Amino acid sequence: MPTYTTGGTPVSTGATLEADDVVDVLDDLLENARDGEYGFKACADEVESAQLKQVFRDRAAACATAATELGRMIERFGGKVDDGGTVSGAMHRGWVHVKGSLGADSALSMLEECERGEDAAVARYRKALKEPLPADVRALVERQAEGAQRNHDQIKALRDQFRSNKG
């Protein structure tokens, strides 16, 4: 089966996944988007910096938009949209609340937790892009993967900035 690359990701020019398999890939990304939304909201609630509150709220809104788009695509492929995120996402948010309540260098701690979450998000998108997705699904996933990478880069830059201001 011939392949080509898009954004460095091999893509098959042959058959694409069956609808159920497409829904499975999209479900994983939907959980990821919801975890991001809830995690960024938790960070916004815990951090004192007005700048970071706004960044976290903006990221939460972007994740909510991504979740809505993924939900529509899931329904288009005959799937049922589940509510909520993952157990690991809930544990991550719990950790954010613990760190926030301890006041342990809250801004830096929140940014470090967000970066870990964004690392996981980028990895999930990369995994999804290795699948032979239908063209319209691939376009959505690629666009969202680029957004996840931008989120990661922004959070990492802010984390580096807060680290250097601390030292």
C-alpha positions in Angstrom: 0.0 0.0 0.0 1.6 3.3 -1.0 2.2 6.0 1.6 3.1 9.6 1.7 3.8 12.0 4.5 1.9 14.9 5.9 3.6 16.9 8.6 6.1 14.2 8.9 3.5 11.6 9.6 3.2 8.5 7.3 -0.3 8.3 5.7 -1.6 5.4 3.7 -3.2 6.2 0.4 -5.1 2.9 0.6 -8.1 1.9 2.7 -9.0 3.9 5.7 -10.3 2.7 9.1 -13.8 1.3 9.5 -16.3 3.7 11.1 -16.1 2.0 14.5 -12.4 2.3 14.5 -12.6 6.0 13.5 -15.0 6.5 16.4 -12.5 4.8 18.8 -9.7 7.1 17.7 -12.0 10.2 18.0 -13.2 9.0 21.5 -9.6 8.9 22.7 -9.0 12.4 21.5 -12.4 13.6 22.9 -11.4 12.3 26.4 -8.0 14.1 25.9 -9.8 17.4 25.0 -12.1 17.1 28.0 -9.2 16.3 30.3 -7.4 19.4 29.0 -10.5 21.6 29.5 -11.1 20.4 33.0 -7.4 20.6 33.9 -7.0 24.1 32.6 -10.1 25.2 34.5 -8.7 23.6 37.7 -5.4 25.5 37.2 -7.3 28.8 36.6 -9.1 28.3 39.9 -5.9 27.6 41.8 -3.4 30.1 40.5 -3.2 33.7 41.7 -1.6 35.3 38.7 -4.1 37.2 36.6 -2.0 36.6 33.5 -2.0 32.8 34.1 -5.7 32.7 35.0 -6.5 34.2 31.6 -4.1 31.8 29.8 -5.6 28.8 31.5 -9.2 30.0 30.8 -8.3 30.6 27.1 -6.7 27.1 26.9 -9.8 25.6 28.6 -12.1 27.3 26.1 -9.9 26.0 23.2 -10.1 22.5 24.6 -13.9 22.8 24.9 -14.1 23.8 21.3 -12.0 20.9 20.2 -14.2 18.5 22.3 -17.3 19.9 20.5 -15.7 19.4 17.1 -14.7 15.8 18.0 -18.2 15.1 19.3 -19.8 16.2 16.1 -17.4 14.0 14.1 -18.0 11.0 16.4 -21.8 11.4 15.8 -21.2 11.7 12.0 -19.5 8.3 12.1 -22.3 6.8 14.1 -20.8 6.9 17.5 -22.3 8.0 20.8 -20.6 10.9 22.6 -19.6 10.1 26.2 -19.5 12.6 28.9 -16.4 13.3 31.0 -12.7 12.7 30.7 -10.4 9.9 31.9 -9.5 8.6 35.4 -5.9 9.8 34.9 -7.2 13.2 34.0 -9.3 13.3 37.2 -6.2 12.3 39.2 -4.2 15.0 37.4 -6.8 17.6 38.4 -6.8 16.3 42.0 -3.0 16.8 42.1 -3.4 20.4 40.8 -5.9 21.1 43.6 -3.5 19.6 46.2 -0.6 21.7 44.9 -2.8 24.8 44.8 -4.1 24.3 48.3 -0.5 23.8 49.7 0.5 27.1 47.9 3.7 25.3 46.9 5.0 27.9 44.3 1.5 27.8 42.8 2.2 29.4 39.4 5.2 27.3 38.6 3.6 24.1 39.9 0.5 24.7 37.9 2.6 25.3 34.7 4.6 22.2 35.3 1.4 20.1 35.7 -0.1 21.7 32.6 3.0 20.9 30.6 2.8 17.3 31.6 -0.8 17.3 30.5 0.1 18.9 27.2 2.9 16.4 26.7 0.2 13.6 26.9 -2.1 15.5 24.6 0.5 15.9 21.9 1.4 12.2 22.2 -2.2 11.2 21.8 -2.6 13.3 18.6 0.6 11.8 17.2 -0.7 8.3 17.8 -4.0 9.2 16.2 -2.3 10.6 13.1 -0.5 7.3 12.6 -3.9 5.7 11.8 -5.3 5.6 8.2 -8.0 8.2 8.9 -10.5 9.4 6.3 -9.4 12.7 4.8 -12.0 14.9 6.7 -11.1 13.3 10.0 -7.4 13.6 9.3 -7.8 17.3 8.5 -9.6 17.9 11.9 -7.1 15.8 13.8 -4.1 17.6 12.2 -5.5 21.0 12.9 -6.2 20.1 16.5 -2.7 18.5 16.8 -1.2 21.7 15.7 -3.2 23.5 18.4 -2.1 21.0 21.1 1.5 21.7 20.1 1.0 25.4 20.3 -0.6 25.0 23.7 2.4 22.9 24.8 4.9 25.4 23.5 3.1 28.4 25.2 2.8 26.6 28.5 6.5 25.5 28.3 7.6 29.1 27.6 5.6 30.4 30.5 7.0 27.7 32.8 10.5 28.6 31.7 9.7 32.3 32.3 8.4 31.6 35.8 11.4 29.4 36.6 13.9 32.1 35.6 12.0 34.8 37.5 12.1 32.5 40.6 15.9 32.0 40.3 
